[in-house]
């Protein structure tokens, strides 16, 4: 059985994607940091046993990474752009949410929150469509986005939508991320 050997560039890319230094990877694989540097530089052809230890260390580090799909809420409660704001308020009250994704045909269009609704001046705001009050600037990530990527978005947004092939798969809020550290 042929094993596809990773190139020096493959190893370097996997290490940097994990945010590991050469020294950290060397410790994990039980080899020296200069050897990692020489392998990544393509200056040395490592023994297969050495290469296996490095690949195993990278595999282990990758499996320890938390991804969006690990912490997202599935079965997201949503409203449609054409639903009335009154309907959106009813759903938020019923479900105990302060914001809802706005979705059409499974695809996220925006997000609507209590504060978006409060900013409407009109007396009959309840009859307006959700599309009139929603924010279209939403942040989406793929299910395999790392916790670090999700965190970076949550510094600017209250929620991140997890989307696969354009379809809403889940949602992550600050509380979901905080729960990972408790």
GIVEN-V142496 format. One record per helix or strand of 2 or more residues. SS is the DSSP state (2 for helix, 1 for strand). FROM is the first residue (numbers start at 0). LEN is the number of residues. If there is no record, write none. Layout:
ss=SS from=FROM len=LEN
ss=SS from=FROM len=LEN
//
This chain:
ss=2 from=7 len=10
ss=2 from=21 len=8
ss=2 from=32 len=8
ss=2 from=47 len=16
ss=2 from=67 len=4
ss=1 from=77 len=2
ss=2 from=84 len=11
ss=1 from=98 len=6
ss=1 from=106 len=7
ss=2 from=113 len=5
ss=2 from=124 len=3
ss=2 from=129 len=3
ss=1 from=139 len=2
ss=2 from=146 len=8
ss=1 from=158 len=6
ss=1 from=166 len=7
ss=2 from=173 len=7
//
